[in-house]
Amino acid sequence: MGDEMIRLSMVLLITLVLFAQGAHAGNRVTGGVEFSSDSDDADQYGVYLGYSHRFDDSAYKPEWGFRGGVLTLNDVSGSERFKVLELNHRSDLSENIHLDLKGKLYQGDDWSPALYAANLVYGPTRKWYAEVFAERGIVDSVTSARLEYTVDTYGVSADYNITDEFTVVGALFTQDFSDGNDRLGRVGRIVYTPRNHDWFNVQLKGRVLESDFNGIGYFSPDRLEEYFLLFGAAKAFGGDNWVIRGLAGPGIQVIDDENKEAYWAEARLKGWFTPEFGLDTRFGCTTAQATSESYRYCFGHANLIYAW
């Protein structure tokens, strides 16, 4: 299957470039890494290279993209490696409705799943918008990959600006694991941004997950609750070509009626060296996600962008 993926990758890339030749819109090449690591010696990292083209002369402003790379999962039991091929599409169905589609092929030594994601966003005004989404992904641990576990996620979310200073965000989703486990998730957030200090915000964030059972190879307690008080700030610099953002704060995690303190911290840097070359990075750490008091989970990505 490896040779077929390489041939398919070349066909998709050539097709996109040929389509782009006759259009007056943005081309973009993105290369970068995505990673996560925890204090239990489990980590994953992906290396990717992609191309996308947006057709601005069409009424729907469609954007087609292609990305290929390698995803590696590691823990104390060993590692699993997948070659990854993605095809992405984005379009404006109307002034208020936007569609995102993604198809993925993973090729491993013993397992090669086909995955997808779809998002439909409706935003009639600047005051609120709603989204429905569906996705099939792998359960990203070495044990789960060896057991060939996938998870289907379906949900809805909405953002509502109560005033210029207060925004409420909510989401409800269900997850169906291929081992028979089902999970219900609820997420809520209240964001306060002072009117005269829009570089700063305060957030109250909560998440509740309820699962049928604790699955093998992945974190899935019967009930998980997380609540955080987060403080965010943003600063533009370099002639407003760059923006750095930070978000951090304390919280509490409740796992099957057992409480522990938690924290969340992340930073993001995004901007352009020149009108063509840009950078997008994000890095964060949290003590949530597990029962151990000393547990730490870190995550991030770094992408270089060339646009013309």
N, C-alpha and C positions, 0 to 999 in steps of 0.2 A: 504493500500500500504506500510505502514511502515514495517510490518513483511516481505513482499516480498523483500524490499530493504535490510533488515538485512540478509536474507537468501542469496540473490544474492551477497552481500558483502563477506560473508563467503566463498561461492563457488569460487569467483574470487581470494580471498586471498589464499585459499588452493591450487587452480590450479597453481597460480604463484609460490608458494613455492615448489610444487612438480616438476614443470618444472625446477626450479633452482637447484635442488639437483644434477642433472647429468651434470651440466655445470661448466666451469672454468671461471667465470666472476663475475662482481661486483653486490653485493646485497646492497640495501640502504633502510633504514627506515628514514622517515622524519616526524617530528611533529612540528607544529607551529601555529602562528596566523597571520592573515592579517586584516588590519583595515584602516578606513578613518573617518575623522570627520571634520565638518566645523562650522563656527561661527553662522550659522542659526539653530543650534541644530539638525542637521541631521548627523547621523553616521551609519557606518556598520562595522561589525567585523565577521570574520570567524575563526573557530578553526578546524584544520585538522590533520589527521594522515594518512600516506601513505607508501606504499612499492613498490619498483621497482627492476627489475633484468635485467641486460644486458648480452646477449649471445655473447661473443667475439669470440667463436669458429665457428660462422656462418659467411658466406661471407658478409651478409648484416648488421651484428652487431646489430640485433634488440634489442630494450629495451621495456619491457612491464611494466606498472605500474598501481597501483590502489590507490585511495585516497578517504577517507570518512570524513565527518565532518558536521558542522552546520554553516549556514550563517544567521545572524540577521541584519535586517534593522530597524533603528529607526529615528523618527522625532517627531515634536510637535503633530502630529495627532495620533501617536501610534507606533506600531512595526509589522513587519512581519518576520517569521522565517521559514527557509528551511533546511531540511536535504539534504545533498549533497553526491552524489556518482559519482566518476570519474573513467574512464578507459583511460589510456594513452598509446600511442605507438610511438616509434621513430626508424627509420632505415635508413641506408645508401643504397640508391638504386644503387649508383655507387660511384666512388671516388669523384665525383663532385656534386652529387645530394642527398639531404637529405630530408626525409619526417617526419613530425610530425602530429599525429592525436590525437584527444581527444573527448570523448563522455561524457556527463554529464546528470544525472538525478537529478532534484530538487523535493523534496516532501514538499509541504506546506499544511496548513490547508484547503485551498480552491483551490489551483492551483499547479499542478505538471508538469512543462514543461520539455521537453527533448531538450538538447542543444548540440552543437558540435563546434569544431575548427579544421582547417586543414591548414598546412603550407608546402610549397614546396620550397626548397632553392637550387639554382644553383650557385656554386662558382667554375668556371673553373680555376681561378688563384688567387693568394693572392692580386691582384690589384683590383679586383671587384667581386661582387656577386649580385644576384637578387633574389627576393622572391615574390611568389604569395600566397595570404592567403584568407581564408573565415571563418566566424564565426557566430554563432547564440548565443546571450546572452540575459539575462533579462535586462530591463531598471531598474537600481538598485536604486530605491527610493520607499518609502512606498506606495505613491499614484500610481505609475506606476505598482508596484507589484499587488496592489488590482485591477487595471484595466487590469491586465494580459498582459502588454506590453512586447514584445520582439523586438530585433533589429538584422537585418542581415547585416553583414559587409563583403565587398568584396574589395580587393585591390592588388596593386603591390608596391614594394619598391626596391631600389637599392642603393648600396654603391660603390663609385669609388674613389680609391686613385690616385689623380692627380699626386702627388709627394710623397716622404717619409714624407713630412710635412703637406700636405693639403689633406683632405678627404671631399668629397661631398656626402651627403645623401639626398635622395628624396623619397617621397611616395605619392601615389594617391589612394583614396578609396571612396567608396560610402556606405551609410548606409540607409537601408530601415526599418523604424519603423512600427510596426503592427497597429498603429493608422493612417497610411497613410502618415506620414511625410517622406520626403526623404532629405538626407543630402549629400553634396559633400565635401570631405576634401582633402586639399593639405598641405603637410608638407615638409619643407626643412631645411637642416643644413649644415653649413660649419665648419669644425674642423681644427684648426691649432695646431700642436704639434711640438715645436722646436726640431731640430735634436739632439742637445746635452743636451736637458732637457726633456726627454720623460715622466717624471713624471708630467708634466704640460701641459695644453691645453687651448685654447680659442675657444669658439663656438659662431657662429651666428645662431640663431634658429628662424624659422618662421612657423606659422600655420594659415591657412585660412579655415573656415567652413562656408558653405552656406546651409541654411535649408529652406524648403517650408513654414513652419510656426512655431510659438513658441508653443511647445507641452505642454500638461497638465502633471504636476508632474515631469518634467525634464527640464534642462537648454538647450534651443535650440533657440537662437536669429536668426533673418533672416540672419545676417552676423556677423561673429566673426573673428577678426584678432588679433594675438599675435606675438610679436617680442621680443626676449631676447638676451642680450649679457652676456654669461655665462663664468665663469672661473672655470676650473677643476684642481684637483691635486690628486695624489695618492702616498701612502707611504707603502712600505713593511716593516715588522718588525717581531720579533720573529723567527729569522732564516728563513725568507721568507715564513713562514707558515701562516702569516696573511697579509692582505692588507686592508687599510682604504682609501676610496675615498670620495672626496667632490666635489660638483658642485653648484655654486651660482652666482647670478647676477641680475641686474635690467632689466626691460623691459617695454613695453607699450601694453595695450590691447585696441582694438577698437571694440565697440559693437554698431552696427547700427549707425555708424558715431559719436559716443560719445567716447572720449578718457579718459583713466585713467592710472596712473602709476601702475606697477605691479612688483613683484619680484618672484624669484624661488630660493629655497635652498634645497639641499638634501645631505645626507651622507650615505655611505654604508660600512659595516664592514663584512669581510668574512675571514674565516680561520679554522685551525684545532688545537684543543687542543692536540690530539694524532693522530696517523695514522687512527684511526677508528672514533673518535668523532669530529664533526665540527659544525660551527655556520655560518649562513648567515642572516644578518640583513640589513634593509634599512629604512630610515626615511626621510621625506621631507615635506615642506610646500610651498604654493604659495598663492598669492592674486588674481590670475586669476580664471576663471571659473564662475564669476557672475558679476552683475552690481553694487553691493554695494561697496562704497569706503572702508568700514571697513571690507570687507569680507576676511576670511582666510580659507584655505582648507589644511588639513594635511593628510598624508597617510604613510603607512609603512607595513613592515612584519618582523617577526623574526622566523627563523626555526632552530631547532636542527637536526643534521644529524648523523646517525650511519651507517657506510659503512664497508663491509667486503667482 
